[in-house]
């Protein structure tokens, strides 16, 4: 099973992040790279179980953060981490 989201919903979500122009250009580049890879047949699929496990992990982290037991990363820190992995 593949997870899907409408393009409009995804676009609305990304626009709500207020990332700044440099981060928006970087994100646009990553999306284009991914689209090019998919056209070349390098599409990766995630199973339903993997999606549910990811959601479960995220909800557990959110609960810990709300209890003050876990400090969450800022959007800027997350983007910087993603940049350094490439």
C-alpha positions as CSV (number, residue, x, y, z in Angstrom):
1,X,0.0,0.0,0.0
2,X,1.3,3.5,-0.9
3,X,0.5,6.6,1.1
4,X,-0.8,9.5,-0.9
5,X,-1.5,13.1,-0.3
6,X,-3.0,15.6,-2.8
7,X,-0.6,18.0,-4.4
8,X,-2.7,20.9,-3.2
9,X,-2.5,19.7,0.4
10,X,1.2,19.1,0.2
11,X,1.8,22.6,-1.4
12,X,-0.3,24.2,1.3
13,X,1.6,22.5,4.0
14,X,5.0,23.4,2.6
15,X,3.9,27.1,2.2
16,X,2.9,27.2,5.8
17,X,6.4,26.3,7.0
18,X,7.9,29.8,6.4
19,X,11.2,28.3,5.5
20,X,12.8,31.4,3.9
21,X,13.9,31.7,0.2
22,X,17.2,29.7,0.5
23,X,15.4,26.8,2.2
24,X,12.5,26.9,-0.3
25,X,15.0,26.8,-3.2
26,X,16.8,23.8,-1.6
27,X,13.5,22.0,-1.0
28,X,12.3,22.7,-4.6
29,X,15.6,21.2,-5.8
30,X,15.2,18.1,-3.7
31,X,11.7,17.6,-5.0
32,X,12.8,17.9,-8.6
33,X,15.7,15.5,-8.0
34,X,13.2,13.0,-6.5
35,X,10.9,13.4,-9.4
36,X,13.7,12.8,-11.9
37,X,14.8,9.7,-10.0
38,X,11.2,8.4,-10.1
39,X,11.1,8.9,-13.9
40,X,14.2,6.8,-14.1
41,X,12.5,3.9,-12.4
42,X,14.2,4.3,-9.0
43,X,10.9,4.6,-7.1
44,X,11.0,3.3,-3.6
45,X,7.9,2.0,-1.9
46,X,7.0,2.0,1.8
47,X,4.8,-0.8,3.2
48,X,1.6,-0.1,5.2
49,X,3.4,-1.5,8.3
50,X,6.3,0.9,7.9
51,X,4.0,3.8,7.5
52,X,2.0,2.9,10.6
53,X,5.3,2.3,12.6
54,X,6.5,5.7,11.6
55,X,3.3,7.3,12.7
56,X,3.4,5.4,16.0
57,X,7.0,6.6,16.6
58,X,6.1,10.1,15.8
59,X,3.1,10.1,18.2
60,X,5.3,8.7,21.0
61,X,7.9,11.4,20.4
62,X,5.2,14.0,20.5
63,X,3.9,12.7,23.8
64,X,7.4,12.8,25.3
65,X,7.9,16.3,24.0
66,X,4.6,17.4,25.6
67,X,5.7,15.8,28.9
68,X,9.0,17.8,28.7
69,X,11.0,14.6,28.3
70,X,12.2,15.3,24.8
71,X,13.4,18.4,23.0
72,X,12.2,18.6,19.4
73,X,14.3,20.0,16.6
74,X,13.5,23.2,14.9
75,X,12.6,23.2,11.2
76,X,15.9,25.0,10.5
77,X,17.9,22.3,12.3
78,X,16.0,19.6,10.4
79,X,16.7,21.2,7.1
80,X,20.4,21.6,7.9
81,X,20.6,17.9,8.9
82,X,19.0,16.9,5.6
83,X,21.4,19.1,3.7
84,X,24.4,17.5,5.4
85,X,23.2,14.0,4.5
86,X,23.3,14.8,0.8
